[in-house]
Amino acid sequence: MISKKIEKALNEQIQMEGDASNKYLAMSLWCDQEGMEGAAEFFLGHSEEEKFHMMKLVKYIQDADGKAIIPAFAKPKNNYKNVEDVVKTAYTSEQKVTQSIYKLVSLSLTENDHQTHNFLQWYVSEQLEEEALMRKIIDKIKLIGGGPQSLYFIDEMLSAVHKEEESGAGEEVL
């Protein structure tokens, strides 16, 4: 059984993961509206991934004899300057999630909750991957450039990354 303090913090993380899923969904829609199908697929995939992260927390809380709560989610931003702005926003969001996970890990240690500490290690590894991926994409966008012709290459790159992630190969495209 988890403590009420851990339960509350994990429920707050559910909120953060759900908000992240909605942010990525809004990013996907923006990319689609801009004619960037590959980027739209990439962000839609990340929306689903964040939903999976949320549901993993829900299941853990329930399995640990706690009470998971699904909150209302914040309305995400739905307008961006360009695709680089979208990816930079995603990167900043991932950094915030990472810091939140670190706080949860620290709390689990303070509460002497080894079970939750062990559970959270998956999230620690996942966040390293997420931040590295977004940082690499930003670097590639800077190399490709931001002109209208560059959008095609950026869109193709994000489509390829998405396909690699679906196949389980991860960041090999970058």
Backbone as JSON Lines, residues from 0, in Angstrom:
{"i":0,"aa":"M","n":[0.85,-1.19,0.0],"ca":[0.0,0.0,0.0],"c":[0.88,1.24,0.0]}
{"i":1,"aa":"I","n":[0.53,2.2,-0.83],"ca":[1.3,3.44,-0.89],"c":[0.73,4.45,0.1]}
{"i":2,"aa":"S","n":[1.59,5.38,0.52],"ca":[1.15,6.42,1.44],"c":[0.26,7.43,0.71]}
{"i":3,"aa":"K","n":[-0.51,8.17,1.46],"ca":[-1.36,9.21,0.88],"c":[-0.52,10.28,0.18]}
{"i":4,"aa":"K","n":[0.66,10.55,0.73],"ca":[1.55,11.55,0.13],"c":[2.02,11.08,-1.26]}
{"i":5,"aa":"I","n":[2.42,9.81,-1.35],"ca":[2.84,9.25,-2.64],"c":[1.65,9.19,-3.6]}
{"i":6,"aa":"E","n":[0.51,8.76,-3.1],"ca":[-0.7,8.68,-3.93],"c":[-1.03,10.05,-4.54]}
{"i":7,"aa":"K","n":[-0.99,11.09,-3.71],"ca":[-1.28,12.44,-4.18],"c":[-0.28,12.87,-5.27]}
{"i":8,"aa":"A","n":[0.99,12.61,-5.02],"ca":[2.03,13.0,-5.99],"c":[1.89,12.22,-7.29]}
{"i":9,"aa":"L","n":[1.58,10.95,-7.22],"ca":[1.39,10.15,-8.44],"c":[0.15,10.62,-9.21]}
{"i":10,"aa":"N","n":[-0.88,11.0,-8.5],"ca":[-2.07,11.54,-9.17],"c":[-1.75,12.87,-9.85]}
{"i":11,"aa":"E","n":[-0.87,13.66,-9.26],"ca":[-0.44,14.9,-9.92],"c":[0.34,14.58,-11.2]}
{"i":12,"aa":"Q","n":[1.1,13.48,-11.17],"ca":[1.83,13.07,-12.36],"c":[0.87,12.59,-13.44]}
{"i":13,"aa":"I","n":[-0.23,11.96,-13.03],"ca":[-1.27,11.58,-14.0],"c":[-1.73,12.82,-14.75]}
{"i":14,"aa":"Q","n":[-1.95,13.9,-14.01],"ca":[-2.36,15.18,-14.62],"c":[-1.31,15.63,-15.63]}
{"i":15,"aa":"M","n":[-0.04,15.58,-15.23],"ca":[1.03,16.06,-16.1],"c":[1.12,15.22,-17.38]}
{"i":16,"aa":"E","n":[1.02,13.91,-17.25],"ca":[1.1,13.03,-18.42],"c":[-0.11,13.24,-19.33]}
{"i":17,"aa":"G","n":[-1.29,13.41,-18.76],"ca":[-2.49,13.67,-19.57],"c":[-2.4,15.0,-20.3]}
{"i":18,"aa":"D","n":[-1.89,16.02,-19.59],"ca":[-1.69,17.32,-20.23],"c":[-0.69,17.19,-21.38]}
{"i":19,"aa":"A","n":[0.37,16.42,-21.17],"ca":[1.38,16.22,-22.22],"c":[0.77,15.52,-23.43]}
{"i":20,"aa":"S","n":[-0.08,14.53,-23.18],"ca":[-0.76,13.84,-24.29],"c":[-1.6,14.82,-25.1]}
{"i":21,"aa":"N","n":[-2.33,15.68,-24.41],"ca":[-3.15,16.67,-25.12],"c":[-2.3,17.7,-25.86]}
{"i":22,"aa":"K","n":[-1.16,18.09,-25.27],"ca":[-0.25,19.02,-25.96],"c":[0.23,18.41,-27.27]}
{"i":23,"aa":"Y","n":[0.65,17.15,-27.2],"ca":[1.14,16.5,-28.41],"c":[0.03,16.33,-29.45]}
{"i":24,"aa":"L","n":[-1.17,16.06,-28.99],"ca":[-2.3,15.96,-29.91],"c":[-2.53,17.29,-30.61]}
{"i":25,"aa":"A","n":[-2.5,18.39,-29.86],"ca":[-2.67,19.72,-30.45],"c":[-1.53,20.02,-31.43]}
{"i":26,"aa":"M","n":[-0.31,19.61,-31.1],"ca":[0.83,19.8,-32.0],"c":[0.62,19.02,-33.29]}
{"i":27,"aa":"S","n":[0.11,17.79,-33.15],"ca":[-0.18,16.97,-34.32],"c":[-1.2,17.65,-35.23]}
{"i":28,"aa":"L","n":[-2.24,18.18,-34.63],"ca":[-3.27,18.85,-35.42],"c":[-2.71,20.09,-36.12]}
{"i":29,"aa":"W","n":[-1.87,20.85,-35.43],"ca":[-1.27,22.04,-36.04],"c":[-0.42,21.62,-37.24]}
{"i":30,"aa":"C","n":[0.41,20.59,-37.06],"ca":[1.26,20.11,-38.16],"c":[0.41,19.65,-39.34]}
{"i":31,"aa":"D","n":[-0.66,18.93,-39.05],"ca":[-1.55,18.46,-40.1],"c":[-2.15,19.64,-40.87]}
{"i":32,"aa":"Q","n":[-2.57,20.67,-40.14],"ca":[-3.16,21.85,-40.78],"c":[-2.14,22.62,-41.62]}
{"i":33,"aa":"E","n":[-0.86,22.43,-41.29],"ca":[0.2,23.08,-42.06],"c":[0.7,22.21,-43.21]}
{"i":34,"aa":"G","n":[0.05,21.05,-43.41],"ca":[0.41,20.17,-44.51],"c":[1.62,19.29,-44.21]}
{"i":35,"aa":"M","n":[1.95,19.14,-42.95],"ca":[3.12,18.34,-42.57],"c":[2.64,17.01,-41.98]}
{"i":36,"aa":"E","n":[2.27,16.1,-42.87],"ca":[1.7,14.81,-42.44],"c":[2.66,13.98,-41.61]}
{"i":37,"aa":"G","n":[3.93,13.99,-41.97],"ca":[4.92,13.22,-41.23],"c":[5.08,13.73,-39.8]}
{"i":38,"aa":"A","n":[5.13,15.04,-39.67],"ca":[5.24,15.65,-38.34],"c":[3.97,15.39,-37.54]}
{"i":39,"aa":"A","n":[2.82,15.44,-38.22],"ca":[1.55,15.16,-37.54],"c":[1.54,13.73,-37.0]}
{"i":40,"aa":"E","n":[2.01,12.78,-37.79],"ca":[2.09,11.38,-37.34],"c":[3.03,11.25,-36.14]}
{"i":41,"aa":"F","n":[4.17,11.93,-36.22],"ca":[5.16,11.89,-35.14],"c":[4.54,12.37,-33.82]}
{"i":42,"aa":"F","n":[3.88,13.52,-33.86],"ca":[3.31,14.07,-32.62],"c":[2.09,13.29,-32.16]}
{"i":43,"aa":"L","n":[1.33,12.73,-33.08],"ca":[0.21,11.88,-32.68],"c":[0.73,10.64,-31.96]}
{"i":44,"aa":"G","n":[1.81,10.08,-32.45],"ca":[2.44,8.94,-31.78],"c":[2.89,9.29,-30.38]}
{"i":45,"aa":"H","n":[3.43,10.49,-30.23],"ca":[3.87,10.93,-28.89],"c":[2.69,11.22,-27.98]}
{"i":46,"aa":"S","n":[1.58,11.65,-28.54],"ca":[0.37,11.83,-27.74],"c":[-0.07,10.49,-27.16]}
{"i":47,"aa":"E","n":[-0.06,9.46,-28.0],"ca":[-0.44,8.12,-27.54],"c":[0.54,7.6,-26.49]}
{"i":48,"aa":"E","n":[1.8,7.9,-26.68],"ca":[2.82,7.46,-25.73],"c":[2.6,8.1,-24.36]}
{"i":49,"aa":"E","n":[2.28,9.39,-24.35],"ca":[2.03,10.08,-23.08],"c":[0.76,9.53,-22.41]}
{"i":50,"aa":"K","n":[-0.22,9.18,-23.21],"ca":[-1.42,8.56,-22.65],"c":[-1.05,7.22,-22.01]}
{"i":51,"aa":"F","n":[-0.19,6.46,-22.66],"ca":[0.29,5.2,-22.1],"c":[0.99,5.44,-20.77]}
{"i":52,"aa":"H","n":[1.83,6.48,-20.69],"ca":[2.51,6.82,-19.44],"c":[1.5,7.12,-18.34]}
{"i":53,"aa":"M","n":[0.46,7.85,-18.71],"ca":[-0.6,8.19,-17.75],"c":[-1.28,6.91,-17.25]}
{"i":54,"aa":"M","n":[-1.65,6.05,-18.18],"ca":[-2.37,4.83,-17.81],"c":[-1.49,3.88,-16.99]}
{"i":55,"aa":"K","n":[-0.21,3.89,-17.24],"ca":[0.72,3.08,-16.45],"c":[0.7,3.55,-14.98]}
{"i":56,"aa":"L","n":[0.63,4.85,-14.79],"ca":[0.52,5.41,-13.43],"c":[-0.8,5.03,-12.79]}
{"i":57,"aa":"V","n":[-1.88,5.13,-13.55],"ca":[-3.21,4.77,-13.04],"c":[-3.19,3.32,-12.56]}
{"i":58,"aa":"K","n":[-2.69,2.44,-13.37],"ca":[-2.65,1.01,-13.02],"c":[-1.79,0.79,-11.79]}
{"i":59,"aa":"Y","n":[-0.65,1.45,-11.72],"ca":[0.23,1.28,-10.56],"c":[-0.46,1.71,-9.27]}
{"i":60,"aa":"I","n":[-1.08,2.87,-9.3],"ca":[-1.77,3.36,-8.09],"c":[-2.84,2.36,-7.66]}
{"i":61,"aa":"Q","n":[-3.63,1.91,-8.62],"ca":[-4.69,0.95,-8.3],"c":[-4.11,-0.36,-7.76]}
{"i":62,"aa":"D","n":[-3.06,-0.86,-8.39],"ca":[-2.43,-2.11,-7.95],"c":[-1.82,-1.97,-6.56]}
{"i":63,"aa":"A","n":[-1.36,-0.76,-6.24],"ca":[-0.73,-0.51,-4.94],"c":[-1.76,-0.14,-3.86]}
{"i":64,"aa":"D","n":[-3.02,-0.43,-4.14],"ca":[-4.12,-0.21,-3.19],"c":[-4.36,1.28,-2.91]}
{"i":65,"aa":"G","n":[-4.07,2.1,-3.91],"ca":[-4.35,3.52,-3.8],"c":[-5.59,3.86,-4.63]}
{"i":66,"aa":"K","n":[-5.85,5.13,-4.76],"ca":[-7.0,5.58,-5.54],"c":[-6.51,6.54,-6.63]}
{"i":67,"aa":"A","n":[-6.54,6.08,-7.86],"ca":[-6.16,6.92,-8.99],"c":[-7.31,7.86,-9.33]}
{"i":68,"aa":"I","n":[-6.96,9.08,-9.67],"ca":[-7.96,10.09,-10.01],"c":[-7.61,10.67,-11.38]}
{"i":69,"aa":"I","n":[-8.58,10.65,-12.27],"ca":[-8.38,11.25,-13.59],"c":[-8.92,12.68,-13.53]}
{"i":70,"aa":"P","n":[-8.04,13.66,-13.65],"ca":[-8.45,15.06,-13.54],"c":[-8.91,15.64,-14.88]}
{"i":71,"aa":"A","n":[-9.41,16.84,-14.82],"ca":[-9.66,17.6,-16.05],"c":[-8.29,18.06,-16.55]}
{"i":72,"aa":"F","n":[-8.13,18.11,-17.85],"ca":[-6.85,18.5,-18.4],"c":[-6.91,19.92,-18.95]}
{"i":73,"aa":"A","n":[-5.78,20.6,-18.9],"ca":[-5.69,21.97,-19.38],"c":[-5.81,22.0,-20.91]}
{"i":74,"aa":"K","n":[-6.4,23.06,-21.42],"ca":[-6.47,23.25,-22.87],"c":[-5.06,23.56,-23.37]}
{"i":75,"aa":"P","n":[-4.58,22.78,-24.33],"ca":[-3.21,23.01,-24.82],"c":[-3.15,24.17,-25.82]}
{"i":76,"aa":"K","n":[-1.96,24.71,-25.94],"ca":[-1.67,25.71,-26.97],"c":[-1.95,25.07,-28.32]}
{"i":77,"aa":"N","n":[-2.51,25.82,-29.25],"ca":[-2.82,25.22,-30.55],"c":[-2.34,26.05,-31.74]}
{"i":78,"aa":"N","n":[-1.44,26.99,-31.48],"ca":[-0.92,27.81,-32.56],"c":[0.58,28.0,-32.36]}
{"i":79,"aa":"Y","n":[1.33,27.8,-33.41],"ca":[2.78,27.89,-33.34],"c":[3.31,28.72,-34.49]}
{"i":80,"aa":"K","n":[4.53,29.28,-34.3],"ca":[5.15,30.08,-35.34],"c":[5.6,29.2,-36.51]}
{"i":81,"aa":"N","n":[6.2,28.07,-36.15],"ca":[6.76,27.16,-37.16],"c":[7.03,25.82,-36.49]}
{"i":82,"aa":"V","n":[7.51,24.87,-37.26],"ca":[7.73,23.51,-36.73],"c":[8.85,23.51,-35.68]}
{"i":83,"aa":"E","n":[9.83,24.37,-35.82],"ca":[10.88,24.45,-34.8],"c":[10.28,24.89,-33.47]}
{"i":84,"aa":"D","n":[9.35,25.83,-33.5],"ca":[8.66,26.26,-32.29],"c":[7.9,25.1,-31.65]}
{"i":85,"aa":"V","n":[7.28,24.27,-32.47],"ca":[6.55,23.1,-31.97],"c":[7.5,22.17,-31.23]}
{"i":86,"aa":"V","n":[8.62,21.85,-31.85],"ca":[9.57,20.91,-31.25],"c":[10.22,21.51,-29.99]}
{"i":87,"aa":"K","n":[10.53,22.79,-30.03],"ca":[11.1,23.43,-28.83],"c":[10.09,23.42,-27.68]}
{"i":88,"aa":"T","n":[8.82,23.62,-27.99],"ca":[7.77,23.54,-26.96],"c":[7.69,22.13,-26.4]}
{"i":89,"aa":"A","n":[7.79,21.14,-27.26],"ca":[7.77,19.73,-26.82],"c":[8.97,19.45,-25.93]}
{"i":90,"aa":"Y","n":[10.13,19.96,-26.3],"ca":[11.35,19.75,-25.51],"c":[11.21,20.36,-24.12]}
{"i":91,"aa":"T","n":[10.71,21.58,-24.05],"ca":[10.49,22.25,-22.76],"c":[9.51,21.46,-21.91]}
{"i":92,"aa":"S","n":[8.46,20.95,-22.53],"ca":[7.48,20.13,-21.82],"c":[8.12,18.86,-21.26]}
{"i":93,"aa":"E","n":[8.96,18.21,-22.07],"ca":[9.65,17.0,-21.61],"c":[10.58,17.31,-20.44]}
{"i":94,"aa":"Q","n":[11.23,18.46,-20.47],"ca":[12.09,18.83,-19.37],"c":[11.29,19.0,-18.07]}
{"i":95,"aa":"K","n":[10.1,19.59,-18.17],"ca":[9.25,19.75,-16.99],"c":[8.79,18.4,-16.45]}
{"i":96,"aa":"V","n":[8.45,17.49,-17.35],"ca":[8.04,16.15,-16.92],"c":[9.21,15.46,-16.22]}
{"i":97,"aa":"T","n":[10.41,15.6,-16.77],"ca":[11.59,15.0,-16.15],"c":[11.77,15.51,-14.73]}
{"i":98,"aa":"Q","n":[11.67,16.81,-14.55],"ca":[11.83,17.37,-13.2],"c":[10.76,16.85,-12.25]}
{"i":99,"aa":"S","n":[9.56,16.69,-12.74],"ca":[8.48,16.15,-11.93],"c":[8.76,14.7,-11.53]}
{"i":100,"aa":"I","n":[9.27,13.91,-12.46],"ca":[9.63,12.52,-12.17],"c":[10.74,12.48,-11.12]}
{"i":101,"aa":"Y","n":[11.73,13.35,-11.26],"ca":[12.82,13.4,-10.27],"c":[12.28,13.71,-8.87]}
{"i":102,"aa":"K","n":[11.32,14.61,-8.8],"ca":[10.71,14.94,-7.5],"c":[9.99,13.72,-6.92]}
{"i":103,"aa":"L","n":[9.31,12.98,-7.79],"ca":[8.64,11.76,-7.34],"c":[9.64,10.72,-6.83]}
{"i":104,"aa":"V","n":[10.74,10.58,-7.53],"ca":[11.78,9.64,-7.09],"c":[12.31,10.06,-5.72]}
{"i":105,"aa":"S","n":[12.59,11.34,-5.56],"ca":[13.08,11.83,-4.27],"c":[12.05,11.59,-3.17]}
{"i":106,"aa":"L","n":[10.79,11.85,-3.47],"ca":[9.74,11.63,-2.48],"c":[9.65,10.15,-2.11]}
{"i":107,"aa":"S","n":[9.75,9.28,-3.1],"ca":[9.68,7.84,-2.79],"c":[10.82,7.42,-1.87]}
{"i":108,"aa":"L","n":[11.98,8.01,-2.03],"ca":[13.1,7.71,-1.14],"c":[12.85,8.26,0.26]}
{"i":109,"aa":"T","n":[12.35,9.5,0.32],"ca":[12.03,10.12,1.61],"c":[10.99,9.3,2.36]}
{"i":110,"aa":"E","n":[10.01,8.8,1.62],"ca":[8.92,8.02,2.22],"c":[9.32,6.55,2.45]}
{"i":111,"aa":"N","n":[10.55,6.21,2.06],"ca":[11.04,4.84,2.2],"c":[10.14,3.85,1.46]}
{"i":112,"aa":"D","n":[9.67,4.28,0.28],"ca":[8.77,3.48,-0.55],"c":[9.58,2.88,-1.71]}
{"i":113,"aa":"H","n":[10.19,1.75,-1.44],"ca":[11.07,1.11,-2.43],"c":[10.3,0.61,-3.65]}
{"i":114,"aa":"Q","n":[9.08,0.2,-3.44],"ca":[8.25,-0.29,-4.55],"c":[8.0,0.82,-5.56]}
{"i":115,"aa":"T","n":[7.6,1.99,-5.08],"ca":[7.35,3.13,-5.98],"c":[8.67,3.6,-6.59]}
{"i":116,"aa":"H","n":[9.72,3.61,-5.81],"ca":[11.03,4.0,-6.32],"c":[11.41,3.11,-7.5]}
{"i":117,"aa":"N","n":[11.24,1.82,-7.34],"ca":[11.54,0.87,-8.41],"c":[10.65,1.13,-9.63]}
{"i":118,"aa":"F","n":[9.37,1.33,-9.41],"ca":[8.43,1.61,-10.5],"c":[8.84,2.85,-11.3]}
{"i":119,"aa":"L","n":[9.29,3.87,-10.61],"ca":[9.62,5.14,-11.25],"c":[10.9,5.1,-12.09]}
{"i":120,"aa":"Q","n":[11.73,4.09,-11.91],"ca":[12.97,4.01,-12.67],"c":[12.71,3.9,-14.17]}
{"i":121,"aa":"W","n":[11.61,3.26,-14.54],"ca":[11.24,3.19,-15.95],"c":[11.03,4.6,-16.51]}
{"i":122,"aa":"Y","n":[10.36,5.45,-15.73],"ca":[10.1,6.82,-16.16],"c":[11.4,7.63,-16.27]}
{"i":123,"aa":"V","n":[12.32,7.41,-15.37],"ca":[13.61,8.11,-15.42],"c":[14.3,7.8,-16.75]}
{"i":124,"aa":"S","n":[14.36,6.52,-17.1],"ca":[14.99,6.12,-18.37],"c":[14.22,6.67,-19.57]}
{"i":125,"aa":"E","n":[12.92,6.61,-19.5],"ca":[12.07,7.1,-20.59],"c":[12.29,8.59,-20.83]}
{"i":126,"aa":"Q","n":[12.41,9.35,-19.77],"ca":[12.59,10.8,-19.92],"c":[13.94,11.15,-20.53]}
{"i":127,"aa":"L","n":[14.96,10.38,-20.21],"ca":[16.26,10.6,-20.84],"c":[16.11,10.44,-22.35]}
{"i":128,"aa":"E","n":[15.43,9.4,-22.77],"ca":[15.21,9.15,-24.2],"c":[14.4,10.27,-24.85]}
{"i":129,"aa":"E","n":[13.34,10.71,-24.18],"ca":[12.47,11.74,-24.74],"c":[13.2,13.07,-24.91]}
{"i":130,"aa":"E","n":[13.94,13.47,-23.89],"ca":[14.67,14.74,-23.99],"c":[15.74,14.66,-25.08]}
{"i":131,"aa":"A","n":[16.46,13.55,-25.11],"ca":[17.52,13.4,-26.13],"c":[16.93,13.44,-27.53]}
{"i":132,"aa":"L","n":[15.8,12.78,-27.74],"ca":[15.15,12.78,-29.04],"c":[14.77,14.2,-29.47]}
{"i":133,"aa":"M","n":[14.1,14.94,-28.6],"ca":[13.68,16.3,-28.96],"c":[14.88,17.2,-29.23]}
{"i":134,"aa":"R","n":[15.94,17.05,-28.44],"ca":[17.14,17.85,-28.62],"c":[17.78,17.54,-29.98]}
{"i":135,"aa":"K","n":[17.83,16.25,-30.35],"ca":[18.4,15.86,-31.65],"c":[17.56,16.4,-32.8]}
{"i":136,"aa":"I","n":[16.25,16.39,-32.65],"ca":[15.38,16.91,-33.71],"c":[15.6,18.41,-33.87]}
{"i":137,"aa":"I","n":[15.71,19.12,-32.76],"ca":[15.99,20.57,-32.82],"c":[17.31,20.82,-33.54]}
{"i":138,"aa":"D","n":[18.32,20.04,-33.21],"ca":[19.62,20.18,-33.87],"c":[19.51,19.93,-35.37]}
{"i":139,"aa":"K","n":[18.75,18.91,-35.77],"ca":[18.58,18.61,-37.2],"c":[17.82,19.73,-37.91]}
{"i":140,"aa":"I","n":[16.8,20.27,-37.25],"ca":[16.04,21.37,-37.85],"c":[16.96,22.57,-38.08]}
{"i":141,"aa":"K","n":[17.83,22.85,-37.13],"ca":[18.79,23.95,-37.3],"c":[19.71,23.7,-38.48]}
{"i":142,"aa":"L","n":[20.12,22.45,-38.66],"ca":[20.99,22.11,-39.8],"c":[20.26,22.23,-41.13]}
{"i":143,"aa":"I","n":[19.03,21.77,-41.16],"ca":[18.23,21.78,-42.39],"c":[17.84,23.22,-42.75]}
{"i":144,"aa":"G","n":[17.53,24.01,-41.74],"ca":[17.12,25.4,-41.96],"c":[15.61,25.52,-41.9]}
{"i":145,"aa":"G","n":[15.14,26.75,-41.91],"ca":[13.71,26.99,-41.71],"c":[12.97,27.51,-42.92]}
{"i":146,"aa":"G","n":[13.6,27.53,-44.07],"ca":[12.93,28.02,-45.27],"c":[11.82,27.1,-45.74]}
{"i":147,"aa":"P","n":[10.95,27.58,-46.62],"ca":[9.81,26.78,-47.09],"c":[10.22,25.43,-47.69]}
{"i":148,"aa":"Q","n":[11.33,25.4,-48.44],"ca":[11.76,24.14,-49.02],"c":[12.25,23.17,-47.95]}
{"i":149,"aa":"S","n":[12.73,23.69,-46.85],"ca":[13.24,22.86,-45.76],"c":[12.14,22.1,-45.06]}
{"i":150,"aa":"L","n":[10.92,22.63,-45.11],"ca":[9.81,21.97,-44.42],"c":[9.58,20.56,-44.92]}
{"i":151,"aa":"Y","n":[9.79,20.34,-46.2],"ca":[9.63,19.0,-46.75],"c":[10.6,18.03,-46.08]}
{"i":152,"aa":"F","n":[11.86,18.43,-45.95],"ca":[12.87,17.56,-45.35],"c":[12.62,17.33,-43.86]}
{"i":153,"aa":"I","n":[12.18,18.37,-43.18],"ca":[11.85,18.24,-41.75],"c":[10.68,17.28,-41.58]}
{"i":154,"aa":"D","n":[9.68,17.43,-42.43],"ca":[8.5,16.56,-42.36],"c":[8.9,15.11,-42.63]}
{"i":155,"aa":"E","n":[9.73,14.89,-43.63],"ca":[10.21,13.54,-43.95],"c":[11.02,12.95,-42.8]}
{"i":156,"aa":"M","n":[11.85,13.78,-42.18],"ca":[12.66,13.32,-41.05],"c":[11.76,12.88,-39.9]}
{"i":157,"aa":"L","n":[10.77,13.68,-39.56],"ca":[9.88,13.35,-38.45],"c":[9.05,12.11,-38.77]}
{"i":158,"aa":"S","n":[8.65,11.95,-40.01],"ca":[7.94,10.74,-40.43],"c":[8.83,9.51,-40.25]}
{"i":159,"aa":"A","n":[10.09,9.63,-40.65],"ca":[11.02,8.51,-40.52],"c":[11.28,8.17,-39.05]}
{"i":160,"aa":"V","n":[11.41,9.18,-38.2],"ca":[11.61,8.95,-36.77],"c":[10.39,8.23,-36.2]}
{"i":161,"aa":"H","n":[9.21,8.69,-36.6],"ca":[7.97,8.05,-36.12],"c":[7.93,6.58,-36.52]}
{"i":162,"aa":"K","n":[8.26,6.29,-37.76],"ca":[8.23,4.9,-38.25],"c":[9.26,4.05,-37.51]}
{"i":163,"aa":"E","n":[10.43,4.61,-37.24],"ca":[11.44,3.89,-36.48],"c":[10.97,3.62,-35.05]}
{"i":164,"aa":"E","n":[10.32,4.61,-34.45],"ca":[9.8,4.42,-33.08],"c":[8.73,3.33,-33.05]}
{"i":165,"aa":"E","n":[7.88,3.32,-34.06],"ca":[6.83,2.28,-34.13],"c":[7.42,0.89,-34.28]}
{"i":166,"aa":"S","n":[8.53,0.81,-35.01],"ca":[9.16,-0.5,-35.22],"c":[10.04,-0.91,-34.05]}
{"i":167,"aa":"G","n":[10.23,0.02,-33.1],"ca":[11.03,-0.29,-31.93],"c":[12.51,0.04,-32.09]}
{"i":168,"aa":"A","n":[12.86,0.65,-33.21],"ca":[14.26,0.96,-33.46],"c":[14.69,2.29,-32.83]}
{"i":169,"aa":"G","n":[13.72,3.08,-32.39],"ca":[14.05,4.31,-31.68],"c":[14.61,5.41,-32.54]}
{"i":170,"aa":"E","n":[15.77,5.95,-32.09],"ca":[16.33,7.16,-32.68],"c":[17.35,6.89,-33.78]}
{"i":171,"aa":"E","n":[17.35,5.7,-34.36],"ca":[18.37,5.35,-35.33],"c":[18.36,6.25,-36.56]}
{"i":172,"aa":"V","n":[17.24,6.84,-36.89],"ca":[17.14,7.73,-38.05],"c":[17.95,8.99,-37.84]}
{"i":173,"aa":"L","n":[17.99,9.47,-36.61],"ca":[18.73,10.7,-36.34],"c":[20.17,10.34,-36.19]}
